[in-house]
């Protein structure tokens, strides 16, 4: 299984592994009157997406940036330019620049990992008129400006390595890219963004995506490729890379469209995928236009003061528990038209506009959160009814009270054994219990955290968690979720043993992050 939250350094592609040519430094702090707007207007034709990247660098505190020209002989560029010529669309030549952002000034001679913020590769393509080239961001990886302290949770991210003459630095984020609308479009760049989070090599070229999808873009009349990739073509690419997907398809006039009740729940499924680090693709129909758009979804924001969670439970006949989705405020996305790290309000896309959702992972079980959540709720309620309150375990007793009242908060996460054990070791659990967990737990499983409303939202903490495995999963994602263990304040209960094991962890514990 490839972990989408991985901190490993990905072997870089040519844009990252090769140092650029003709380096130019620009100070943003010392140059009196420096303006991002002026710079982008002058060098990149007021590009909205380039300006967005410079604005993010400003928020991150950049004080200088380096611009290098990229060698046009890089294989990806050679292939892309060759296809543009074959399409007979008047393509002449291209220029490519790598822009790198730092928090140190250009003459400080101090460039290290701490002051590297990320980079962007910008391509100019010239068609007939050299005065007005087509400009787009070929790729970019920046640190996200808002982090967990600001209630932003980028669950899907990778660490990339970038080489310079003065050192090699890492940047952790999600790869952003923009379409050129000729040889690759929004579906290609969205697919590239999510695949870069899953593939061991950390990236994929557009020519490979087209090859796997069975597309020869050189045969398309100019503009026809704007139709993008069909779901069947996306399926081909994913299957060729060994990636499991779970798809909700909504085409009102198509007999293959999913049932209405499933389509109406697409937001719930999207949240379930993202919370377990499964990058997703979300497509929608444009209002008043004959077109579709697709974006990668990479994380979400958290609103600790939301009204939704309590109101849904008390006023509108929701489930007899609090889903952690109730505190979700927005989804974090990339949009190739507008830039990286943008937010979609949780209910902004109506069912009428929604067309397609993909959850992606190497492990099929990771996409079956709904099976785990149902079983977890029933098992926790049964456990509370079967276990009386315990002396000197006030937080265990609070769990029992909230479970009996049907007021538990549940948050479902797919996790590996190693990460779960590291989590408990961080809490300070006994070595003997850790050894039992190593013997009894599978390599991966579902962890459903259980809490109550105030503890979850204000303290970011939980009573504990129930662990489950999902077995006998077939192509339709039907399976049976089976409990493995329950950990609560002061106790761990293994399903294959008759009595709980006492532990020293008698208090509430932080939510998994």
Number of C-alpha atoms within 10 A of each C-alpha: 11 12 22 22 18 17 12 14 16 20 16 17 19 17 23 20 14 16 19 21 13 8 13 12 15 16 18 20 15 12 9 8 9 13 11 19 15 14 14 17 15 10 9 20 16 16 17 17 21 24 21 16 22 21 15 20 26 17 12 18 17 23 19 21 24 18 20 18 19 22 18 14 10 13 13 17 20 12 14 17 19 14 19 20 14 14 18 11 14 13 18 14 17 17 16 22 22 24 21 24 24 25 22 21 20 20 10 7 9 14 18 15 13 12 17 22 25 24 25 25 23 22 23 19 20 18 17 13 10 11 8 13 18 16 23 24 25 20 20 23 24 25 20 21 15 16 12 11 7 11 15 21 21 25 23 25 27 23 23 24 18 25 17 13 8 11 10 16 19 19 19 20 22 28 26 26 28 26 21 20 16 19 25 21 21 25 25 22 29 29 22 23 28 30 25 23 29 27 19 13 14 21 19 18 18 19 19 12 23 19 14 18 19 12 16 13 20 17 12 14 12 15 11 13 19 19 14 20 21 11 15 10 17 20 19 17 21 21 13 12 14 13 17 20 20 20 18 20 21 26 16 13 7 9 9 10 15 17 13 11 8 13 21 15 12 22 19 15 22 23 23 25 28 25 24 25 27 31 27 29 22 21 21 20 18 12 10 6 7 7 12 18 20 25 23 27 33 27 27 24 23 20 17 19 11 14 11 16 21 15 13 16 17 12 9 9 9 14 12 15 20 23 22 23 21 21 21 20 21 19 25 25 25 24 23 24 16 16 21 24 25 13 18 15 13 20 11 9 14 11 16 14 16 22 21 22 27 27 26 25 30 20 18 18 24 26 24 23 23 15 20 27 24 11 17 27 21 11 16 21 18 13 16 18 14 10 10 12 17 12 8 10 16 16 20 23 20 16 26 24 17 18 25 16 12 15 18 28 28 25 24 26 23 25 19 17 17 13 13 19 18 12 16 16 14 9 13 12 15 14 11 9 17 16 11 11 17 14 9 14 20 14 12 20 24 30 30 25 26 29 29 20 25 14 16 23 19 11 14 16 20 29 27 26 24 27 25 26 20 22 12 10 14 10 9 7 15 13 17 16 25 19 22 19 20 23 21 25 24 21 19 21 18 21 14 10 9 8 11 15 13 16 17 12 20 17 15 20 18 15 19 14 8
